[in-house]
Amino acid sequence: MKIHEYQAKELLRRYDVPTPQGEVAETPEEVRALAERLGGTVAVKAQVHVGGRGKAGGIKVAHSPEEAEEHARRILGMEIKGLTVHQVLVEQGIDIREEYYLGVIVDREAQRNAVMVSAAGGIDIEEVAATTPEKIAKEWVYPGLGLMPFQINRLLWDAGINPAVAKEARRFLAALYACYEGVDATLAEINPLVVTGDGRVLAADAKIDLDDNAIFRHPDLEGFQEAAEDDPLDAEAHRRGINYVHLGGNVGIIGNGAGLVMTTLDEVKRAGGEPANFLDIGGGAPADLVADSLDLVLSDPKVEGVLFNIFGGITRGDEVANGILEGVKRLNVKVPLVVRLTGTNEAEGRALLSQSGVIPAETMQEAAQAIVRAIHGRATGGAR
C-alpha cells in the first residue's frame, strides 16, 4: 500500500525523525492561509502516489502567500503519470546545504532487508544505481540481529557522508530502519536527507510503502489507503479479499496457486493472448469464492473470455465446478469459458460441467490455445 509524503513524514515523526513544518491543503485558498501562517518561503508539493513530481511540475517554491496560491491553482487538478492531484503539502522552505539518500527495501533475492546510503541524494536513486552504482553503499540485515551499529558506521563511511554530520546521520538511519520494521513496510526512503545552512538535519522528503498483508496489525494505518488512487478493479479485489492484479488484457485468468497462475499467464501470452489479470483463489477454493472471483474478472469490460486453470490438491474439483456453475447462473455469462481441471475430484468436477457449455481442456497449454481461439472466433463471427 502506497502512502503520501505527508503520511510518511507523520510515521517518521513517531520515531523522532525531524521534518520541515507543514500541513496539507486541498484548495488554493487553504494554501495561501498556510503560507501566511508558516511565513517566509514555502514549498508547495503535489501529493500523489508516484515519483517524479518535481520534473512534472508538481513541486514549486513560493516566496509569498500570493505566489503559493498561484502555484496551488496550477498544481491542484493536474495529472502526474495518470494520477490527478487532489492535495498539496505546504512546507516551510529549507536552506539546503547538503543532500543525502537513506533507504530500506526488501531484497527478495537475498531474502533479507537491504539498507542503502548515498551522498548523491535529491535525485532518482534508480538513476544513480543505473549510471553510478558505486555511489550507493549497501548492507544486508540478518533478521535475527537487526541493523547493527557497525553496519551503520560502515554504510556512512562507504557512502562518503560528511563526518561533520555523521552523528546525526547515524540517528536518522537507525530511526528509519526502526520505522520500517515498526510499521511493516516494504520500502522506506528519506530522499533527500538535508543538512541546512544553519546545520540542522531534516527529512526533506519521504516515501514509505506498507505491506498490505500486515495492515491488520496496524488498524491506525488503514485510513491511509485511498481507493481513488488505486486501479478500481484492484481496489474492489482488495475489498473482497481476493488476490488479484489488473493487467489490462482481454483474457481473464483464474487459478489456484501463485506459481500456477503465473505460468498460465505465460502460456496465454505464448498462445497469442493478452492476460487481463492475475487471480489466485488459493487452496480450498470454496464455491462462493470461485463465483465471486468470476464476477470480479468479468467486471472488467475488456475481458472477452475466461480461463480457469485448477490443479486439485487441497482444492476439490467438484467444489470449483460448483462455483463456476453458480457464477455462470448468477452472472448470465456471455463470453467463452475454458476450464482445465485436474487432481482431486476432477472426474466429479468435469461431470458437473459437462452440460454447462464451458469448454474443457486436458492440459494448461491446450486451455490457453482454446481460450485464445474461442475469443478470436467470436471476434471474427465464428464459433460462439
C-alpha positions in Angstrom: 0.0 0.0 0.0 1.5 3.3 -1.1 1.0 6.3 1.1 1.6 10.0 0.6 4.7 12.0 1.5 2.9 13.8 4.3 1.7 10.5 5.7 5.2 9.0 5.5 6.5 12.0 7.4 3.9 11.5 10.1 5.1 8.0 10.6 8.8 9.1 10.7 7.9 11.7 13.3 6.7 8.9 15.6 10.2 7.7 15.6 11.7 11.1 16.4 12.7 12.0 12.9 12.6 15.8 12.4 10.9 17.0 9.2 10.1 20.5 7.9 7.0 22.1 9.4 4.0 21.8 7.1 0.3 20.9 6.5 -1.9 19.5 3.8 -4.3 21.6 1.8 -7.0 20.9 -0.8 -7.7 24.4 -2.2 -5.6 27.4 -3.3 -7.2 29.5 -0.6 -6.1 27.0 2.1 -2.6 27.0 0.6 -2.4 30.8 0.9 -3.6 30.7 4.5 -1.0 28.0 5.3 1.8 30.0 3.6 0.8 33.1 5.7 0.9 31.1 8.9 4.3 29.4 8.1 5.8 32.7 6.9 8.7 33.2 4.5 9.5 30.9 1.7 7.4 27.7 1.3 7.3 24.7 -0.9 4.0 23.6 -2.5 4.2 19.8 -3.2 1.7 17.6 -5.1 0.6 14.6 -3.1 0.2 11.6 -5.5 1.5 8.0 -5.3 4.2 8.4 -7.9 7.7 9.7 -8.2 9.0 12.4 -10.5 6.7 15.1 -9.1 9.3 17.8 -9.4 10.1 17.0 -13.0 6.4 17.1 -13.8 5.9 20.5 -12.3 4.3 19.2 -9.1 6.7 20.8 -6.7 7.1 24.6 -6.6 8.8 27.1 -4.3 6.9 30.2 -3.3 8.3 33.4 -1.7 4.9 34.8 -0.7 1.4 33.6 0.1 0.1 35.0 -3.2 2.7 33.1 -5.1 1.9 29.9 -3.1 -1.8 30.3 -4.0 -0.9 30.8 -7.7 1.3 27.6 -7.7 -1.6 25.7 -6.0 -4.0 26.7 -8.7 -1.7 25.1 -11.3 -0.8 22.0 -9.3 -4.3 21.1 -7.9 -6.1 19.2 -10.6 -3.1 18.5 -12.8 -2.2 14.9 -13.8 1.1 13.3 -13.0 1.7 9.9 -14.6 -2.1 9.4 -14.9 -3.0 10.4 -11.3 -4.9 13.6 -10.5 -3.6 15.8 -7.8 -6.2 16.5 -5.1 -4.0 17.6 -2.2 -0.7 19.5 -1.8 1.7 19.6 1.1 2.7 23.2 2.1 6.0 23.2 3.9 8.4 25.7 5.3 11.2 26.5 3.0 14.7 24.9 3.7 18.1 26.4 3.1 19.7 23.3 1.7 23.5 22.9 2.1 23.9 19.1 1.5 21.6 16.3 0.3 21.9 12.6 1.1 19.8 9.4 0.4 18.8 6.8 3.0 16.7 3.8 2.1 15.5 0.4 3.2 13.9 -2.2 0.9 13.1 -5.9 0.8 15.7 -7.7 -1.2 13.8 -10.8 -2.3 16.8 -12.4 -4.0 18.9 -12.2 -0.8 15.8 -12.8 1.4 16.8 -10.0 3.7 16.2 -6.3 4.1 18.7 -4.1 2.2 19.8 -0.8 3.6 21.2 1.8 1.3 23.0 5.2 1.8 24.3 7.6 -0.9 25.8 11.0 -0.9 24.0 11.6 -4.2 20.7 12.5 -2.6 17.9 14.6 -4.1 17.7 12.7 -7.4 16.1 9.4 -8.5 18.1 6.7 -6.8 17.2 4.4 -9.7 19.2 6.8 -12.0 22.1 6.8 -9.6 22.0 3.0 -9.5 22.0 2.7 -13.3 24.7 5.3 -14.0 27.0 5.5 -10.9 26.2 2.4 -8.8 29.5 2.9 -6.9 27.9 5.9 -5.2 25.4 3.7 -3.3 26.6 1.8 -0.2 24.6 -1.3 0.8 24.3 -3.6 3.8 22.0 -6.6 4.2 20.4 -7.1 7.6 20.1 -10.5 9.3 16.5 -10.7 10.6 17.5 -12.1 14.0 20.0 -9.3 14.6 18.5 -6.2 13.1 20.6 -3.2 11.8 23.8 -3.2 13.8 25.8 -0.1 14.8 28.9 -1.3 12.9 26.7 -1.7 9.7 25.5 1.9 10.1 29.1 3.1 10.5 30.2 1.2 7.5 27.4 2.5 5.4 28.1 6.1 6.2 31.9 5.6 5.6 31.4 3.7 2.3 28.9 6.4 1.1 31.3 9.2 1.9 28.9 11.0 4.2 30.4 14.2 5.6 32.0 13.3 9.0 30.6 16.5 10.5 27.0 15.2 10.1 27.8 11.5 10.7 26.4 11.5 14.3 23.0 12.9 13.1 23.0 10.6 10.0 23.5 7.6 12.3 20.5 8.6 14.3 18.4 9.1 11.2 19.3 5.8 9.7 18.6 3.9 12.9 15.3 5.6 13.2 14.4 4.9 9.6 15.1 1.2 10.0 13.1 1.2 13.3 10.1 2.8 11.5 10.4 0.4 8.5 10.2 -2.6 10.8 7.7 -1.0 13.2 5.0 -0.3 10.6 5.7 -3.5 8.5 6.9 -1.5 5.4 8.3 -2.9 2.2 10.1 0.3 1.3 11.2 3.3 3.4 13.2 6.2 1.9 14.4 9.6 3.0 15.4 11.4 -0.2 16.8 13.9 0.4 18.1 13.9 3.9 19.2 17.5 4.0 21.7 19.5 6.0 20.5 23.1 6.3 22.6 26.2 6.2 22.3 26.5 10.0 23.5 22.9 10.5 20.1 21.2 11.1 19.5 17.8 9.6 15.9 17.2 8.3 14.0 14.6 6.3 13.0 16.9 3.4 11.1 14.1 1.5 10.0 10.7 2.5 8.4 7.6 0.8 7.0 4.6 2.6 5.2 1.6 1.1 3.3 -0.6 3.6 2.8 -4.4 3.4 -0.9 -5.0 2.7 -0.7 -8.4 4.4 0.3 -6.8 7.7 -2.2 -4.0 7.8 -4.4 -6.0 10.2 -1.6 -5.4 12.8 -1.9 -1.6 12.3 -5.6 -0.5 12.4 -4.4 3.1 12.8 -2.9 2.9 9.3 -5.9 1.6 7.4 -7.2 5.1 6.9 -4.0 5.9 4.8 -5.3 3.9 1.9 -7.1 5.9 -0.8 -9.0 3.7 -3.2 -9.5 6.6 -5.6 -5.8 6.4 -6.4 -5.8 2.7 -6.9 -6.9 0.8 -10.0 -10.7 0.5 -9.4 -10.6 -3.3 -10.0 -7.6 -3.8 -7.7 -9.4 -1.7 -5.1 -12.5 -3.9 -5.4 -10.5 -7.1 -5.2 -8.9 -5.7 -2.0 -12.3 -5.0 -0.6 -13.4 -8.6 -1.4 -10.3 -10.2 -0.1 -9.3 -11.7 -3.5 -5.7 -12.0 -4.6 -6.0 -10.1 -7.9 -3.8 -7.8 -10.1 -5.3 -6.0 -13.0 -3.1 -6.3 -16.2 -5.3 -4.8 -18.9 -5.6 -7.6 -21.5 -8.6 -9.5 -22.8 -8.2 -13.0 -21.3 -9.4 -13.3 -17.7 -7.3 -15.9 -15.8 -8.3 -17.7 -12.6 -6.2 -20.4 -11.0 -5.2 -21.8 -7.6 -1.6 -21.1 -6.5 0.5 -18.1 -7.4 3.1 -20.2 -9.4 0.4 -21.9 -11.4 -1.3 -18.6 -12.3 1.9 -17.0 -13.3 2.7 -19.9 -15.6 -0.8 -19.7 -17.0 -0.2 -16.0 -17.9 2.9 -17.1 -19.8 1.0 -19.8 -21.7 -1.7 -17.4 -22.7 0.9 -15.0 -24.0 2.6 -17.8 -25.9 -0.7 -18.7 -27.4 -1.2 -15.1 -28.7 -3.5 -13.8 -26.0 -3.1 -10.9 -23.6 -3.8 -11.7 -19.9 -6.4 -9.4 -18.3 -5.4 -10.2 -14.8 -3.7 -12.3 -12.2 -6.2 -14.0 -9.8 -5.2 -16.7 -7.3 -8.1 -18.3 -5.5 -5.7 -20.2 -3.2 -6.1 -23.5 -1.5 -9.5 -24.9 -0.7 -11.4 -22.5 -3.1 -15.0 -22.8 -1.8 -17.7 -22.4 -4.4 -18.7 -18.9 -3.3 -15.1 -17.6 -3.7 -14.9 -19.1 -7.2 -18.2 -17.4 -8.2 -17.1 -14.1 -6.6 -13.8 -14.3 -8.5 -15.5 -14.9 -11.8 -17.8 -11.9 -11.0 -14.7 -9.7 -10.4 -12.9 -10.8 -13.6 -16.0 -10.2 -15.7 -16.5 -6.8 -14.3 -13.5 -5.7 -16.4 -15.1 -4.6 -19.7 -12.0 -5.6 -21.7 -12.4 -9.3 -20.8 -13.6 -11.4 -23.8 -13.1 -14.8 -22.3 -12.0 -16.5 -19.1 -9.6 -19.4 -18.5 -9.8 -21.5 -15.3 -6.7 -23.5 -14.6 -7.2 -25.6 -11.5 -4.8 -28.2 -10.1 -6.6 -30.0 -7.3 -4.8 -30.9 -4.1 -6.5 -29.3 -1.1 -8.7 -27.7 -3.7 -11.5 -30.1 -4.8 -12.5 -30.2 -8.5 -16.2 -30.6 -7.7 -16.2 -27.6 -5.4 -14.6 -25.4 -8.1 -17.1 -26.7 -10.7 -20.0 -25.8 -8.4 -18.5 -22.3 -8.0 -18.2 -21.9 -11.8 -21.8 -23.1 -12.3 -23.0 -20.7 -9.6 -21.1 -17.8 -11.2 -22.4 -18.7 -14.7 -26.0 -18.8 -13.4 -25.7 -15.6 -11.4 -23.9 -13.5 -13.9 -25.5 -14.7 -17.2 -22.1 -15.1 -18.7 -21.9 -14.4 -22.4 -18.1 -14.9 -23.0 -16.4 -18.2 -23.6 -15.1 -20.1 -20.5 -12.3 -22.6 -20.8 -11.7 -24.9 -17.8 -8.7 -27.1 -17.2 -9.5 -29.2 -14.1 -7.1 -31.9 -12.8 -6.4 -33.5 -9.5 -8.7 -34.1 -6.5 -12.2 -35.0 -7.6 -11.5 -34.0 -11.2 -13.9 -36.6 -12.6 -16.7 -35.3 -10.4 -16.0 -31.7 -11.4 -15.9 -32.5 -15.1 -19.2 -34.3 -14.9 -20.8 -31.3 -13.2 -19.5 -29.0 -16.0 -20.3 -31.4 -18.9 -23.7 -29.8 -19.7 -22.8 -26.2 -18.8 -21.4 -25.0 -22.1 -17.9 -24.4 -20.8 -15.0 -25.6 -23.0 -13.0 -28.4 -21.3 -9.2 -28.8 -21.7 -6.8 -31.5 -20.7 -3.7 -29.5 -20.3 -2.7 -25.9 -19.5 -1.2 -25.4 -23.0 -4.4 -26.8 -24.6 -6.5 -24.5 -22.3 -4.5 -21.4 -23.3 -4.8 -22.2 -27.0 -8.6 -22.9 -26.6 -9.4 -19.6 -24.9 -7.4 -17.6 -27.5 -9.1 -19.5 -30.3 -12.6 -19.0 -28.8 -12.1 -15.2 -28.4 -10.7 -15.0 -31.9 -13.7 -16.9 -33.2 -16.2 -14.6 -31.5 -14.3 -11.5 -32.9 -14.5 -12.9 -36.5 -18.1 -14.0 -36.2 -17.2 -17.7 -35.8 -18.0 -20.1 -33.1 -19.9 -18.7 -30.1 
